[in-house]
Structure formats: structure tokens, C-alpha cells
């Protein structure tokens, strides 16, 4: 965590508890939250008690699991309404998912990880099963490279990247300039398991770039298909969204 004197450590720990929950969870025990957050049990007990009292967590009884409470749902509803570009892109993303047979998604950067904010599964086709809230390594995925490639050098350097990570970013930037989309060509675990192509979009609501991505298992989404079909279609979708929202391309904002 940050050592800046302005940084509220207790608040950060409380938020880390809320961020520990995933869409696929059927509630979490204190032990499971502790494992995901790395927080000591006494600290965690105080945080879950406080969050429950404030309505951010639900806990029906002594042996029951914690679940996200109505206060979180209220915040989520407000956030969903305020992020208009997601709904504007929804119909086109679902159509692209159906036509390409891929899991289509929007991911936002969370430090050196990418968090899935919205997903669209293809109809009548088996696909990847990743839910909103799932996090991926930013440096090991095309969605991460899409977001990192258009960061300013100052913001990127603040992540304290390694030489290999700098090289990955440069490759992503080259692809973005050349093709308008990014395929993670690096030999990473994510790339071996999942093929994906991504395009950055500057979200004014976040004041930061997000990634529009289509992904599938390698036998369903070849590199050739990403280059010739899915990548261009996703690029055109994002360009149309930029026109409709009056946003300039994310690459043009890179300073």
C-alpha cells in the first residue's frame, strides 16, 4: 500500500474487502476474505463488522457467509447509469460475440491487473466463462496491453515495470499504430490458454483508457482470424463508439 501521508490505509483495507467478492461467489467466510486480501484476522473482523453495520455487507448469522449488501448495490446502480458508453456499446458487443463466437468484454485497469467490467457471451455457442469482477494480469493479456500502451510514459513508469514489461508495451503500441488493435503475441500462460484481441477506448467517465476485448480458446480463435476478421471488426466497433460519444482515439491522447 502507499506510504503517502494522505493515504487512508483503513479505508483502503475496507475497500479491499469489498473488492474480494466475485460474481460467481455464493458468499465468503472471514477466512476466505482473509486469504484473498492478505489481511490479518483481527483487522478483518473489525472491517467486516463495520461494513455490515453500514450496509455494504450482509451477514445473517454466526455461521452464515458474508455477501455484498444493499449499499453496494445502490452504488453499482448509480455507476451503471453514469457510465453511458457501456450501454451504448452493448448491442454491438453482443452482435460481435454472436458473430465471432467469442466472449466479448470491457476491462478496466486496476493497477497492474485488468478487471472485467462487463461481458457478453455468444448465443448458442460454448464460450469462455469469465464474470464481471474477474481480474487478469495486465502484462499478460491483450486487454492489459491495450490499456497500458496508451498510458502516458509518466503513468506507465509509475508502475515500476521491468525491461520485459516495457518490451511488451512497445510491441502493443506498435501493433496499435499499425493495425488499430492488439494481439498479445508474447509467450505467456494467458496467451497459451486464451487467444484474445483488444482495442483501447478512452472512457471520459473514468478519465482513463479501458479495453474492449474478444477472446476464445485457441482452437476456436486462431491468430489468423484475429488478424483478418475479429480484430478489424472490434476496431471498427470502437471507432464507431468514439464517433457517437465524441471521443478522440485513446492513442491520440497518449502524451
Buried (B, 14 or more C-beta within 10 A) or exposed (E): EEEEEEEEEEEEBBBBBBBBBBEEBEBBEBEBBBEBBEBEEEBBEBBBEBBBEEBBBBBEEEEEBBBBBEBBEEEEEEEEEEBEBBEBBBEBBBBBBBEBBBBBBBBBBEEBBBBBBBBBBBEEBEBBEBEBBBBBBBBBBBBBBBBBBBBEEEBBEEBEBEEEBBEBBEBBBEBBEEBBBBBBBBEBEBBEEBBBBBBBBBBEEEEBBBBBBBBBBEEBBBEEBBBEBBBBBBBBBBBEBBEEBEBEBBBEBBE
